[in-house]
Amino acid sequence: MELTPAGHPREQSAPCIGARAPLFTLPDENNQPHSLVDELRAGKPIVLFFMRGEW
């Protein structure tokens, strides 16, 4: 991954519209883990959005 002079990944490494999300597990506000695979298997609707870390 190529970094900009400020040390941030270049925008080319951002996911493309319609690309498959990587499999991941993240904690919620109560520190309980939630994995994308488990949520999809449970048939729950999933909305992912990505925010740029610095403008």
C-alpha positions as CSV (number, residue, x, y, z in Angstrom):
1,M,0.0,0.0,0.0
2,E,1.4,3.3,-1.0
3,L,1.3,6.1,1.5
4,T,0.9,9.8,0.9
5,P,3.6,12.2,2.5
6,A,1.3,12.6,5.5
7,G,1.4,8.8,6.0
8,H,-2.1,8.0,4.9
9,P,-3.1,5.3,2.4
10,R,-3.8,6.6,-1.1
11,E,-7.4,6.7,-2.1
12,Q,-6.8,4.0,-4.7
13,S,-6.8,1.5,-1.9
14,A,-10.4,2.4,-0.9
15,P,-13.1,-0.2,-1.7
16,C,-14.9,0.3,-4.9
17,I,-18.7,0.7,-5.1
18,G,-20.2,-2.8,-5.2
19,A,-17.0,-4.5,-4.0
20,R,-17.4,-7.4,-1.5
21,A,-16.6,-6.4,2.1
22,P,-13.7,-8.2,3.8
23,L,-14.7,-10.5,6.6
24,F,-14.2,-8.9,9.9
25,T,-15.2,-8.9,13.6
26,L,-15.6,-5.7,15.6
27,P,-16.7,-4.9,19.1
28,D,-19.9,-3.0,19.8
29,E,-20.3,-0.2,22.4
30,N,-20.4,-3.0,25.1
31,N,-17.3,-4.6,23.8
32,Q,-19.2,-7.6,22.5
33,P,-17.8,-8.9,19.3
34,H,-19.9,-9.0,16.1
35,S,-18.7,-10.7,12.9
36,L,-20.0,-9.9,9.5
37,V,-20.4,-13.6,8.7
38,D,-22.5,-14.3,11.8
39,E,-24.8,-11.3,11.1
40,L,-25.3,-12.4,7.5
41,R,-26.0,-15.9,8.5
42,A,-28.6,-14.7,10.9
43,G,-30.3,-12.9,8.0
44,K,-29.8,-9.5,9.6
45,P,-29.7,-6.5,7.2
46,I,-26.2,-5.0,7.0
47,V,-25.3,-1.4,6.2
48,L,-21.6,-0.6,5.9
49,F,-20.2,2.9,5.4
50,F,-16.7,4.0,5.3
51,M,-15.5,7.4,6.5
52,R,-12.3,9.0,5.5
53,G,-10.0,9.3,8.5
54,E,-8.8,12.8,7.7
55,W,-10.0,15.5,5.3
